[in-house]
């Protein structure tokens, strides 16, 4: 497999001290031994792959899921646990200009449908995922950001069919939302909730296996080749033959499994910390007692939430390099920003810190569909850091496509194949100047 980062990125270093790993066990998976023939083979055991496996297996399809490490080893098992609106980062104006208002509204409906899909799945399977928060809140870091949030509020009903709440700066303290240098107000949209992503993964995996799907860990797919009317997926332990293939590796994709993926996604790092449980006195000292999940208005945003066990989760985007030294620097930067934003917790220990790769698309939107010129090979990917909801939903959407069911749920803009970034495997060098410009904008 060819990947654009070095081996450190895909090893245990970035994942070390991930809090979720301490919260629950994952179901034991089988080892792939020898050759196997199925209807559909799924590459990747995160939210997308597991959701697709569950959906297909419940329809009586013979499914094998092949995960290179363990279930949720990539971004699905190390994210912030925000089941929220998102999946793309194209603005309303960008969507309107490029695709039109109707296409924009269809995509916004899909964002909402993704959250509801996860909610319905949790309820149907009877999962305890440590759910909390009544929607999501964006906090204004500057007065001009508050003006932008007020404009966003006017479009929220059109986009999502719900009425948001504009929170003035003077009301934040009464709501238990007092951050560091101070926020200038906020906007709450009543869609979404926080959860433990590992518990959701465990529930999806168990349900998929109960439905008849076969899930294999430590079974990396080295290549996919066309064979007769189907495909052969080569793993170190054997070959899996399948009529249809779903590639669900997102930010941990390779450039050549299949070759079409080369240069069509941009993996970037997100770093997360989790504190020790906070006492009532510590919460009161900071003035943060809400269980509402939130993020700030910066371009390179911070996201945060007080979890049910009173640990505080804080994450941020921004790291561009990957090595042991770069990982240390990213974690130091995350700690520094956490302490700046929540100064009363400067001496609070954060024993758990880790990082993972989110995936961006050049058109700033997810893709769900068949890989062009590769009949029978499908993919769903590029959720722009919001894969809990959209990744799970995309797994169901791509499974329906494999089944030949035109449900009409997948919006037009998500069916447009990914285009290539310039510079091939060297495309990461495009990001530092972009990030530098975003950081400069965040300063004013």
Secondary structure, DSSP 8 states (H G I E B T S, - for coil): ---SS-GGGGSSTTTTT-GGGGT------B---S-EEEEEEEE--SHHHHHHHHHHHTTT--EEEE-SSSTTTTGGGTS--EE-S-S----HHHHHHHT-HHHHHHHHHHHHHHHHHHHHHHHHHT-----B-SSEEEE-SSHHHHHHHHHHHHHHHHHHSS--EEEEHHHHGGGTB--SS---EEEEES--EE--HHHHHHHHHHHHHHTT-EEESS--EEEEEEETTEEEEEETTEEEEEEEEEE--GGG--SSTTGGGTTS-EEEEEEEEE-----HHHHHHHTB----EEEESSSS-EEEEE-TTS-EEEEEE-----SHHHHHHHHHHHHHHHHHHTGGGTT----EEEEEEEEE-TTSS-EEEE-TT-TTEEEEE--TT-HHHHHHHHHHHHHHHHTT---S-S-GGGSS-----TTGGGGGGGHHHHHHHHHHHHT-
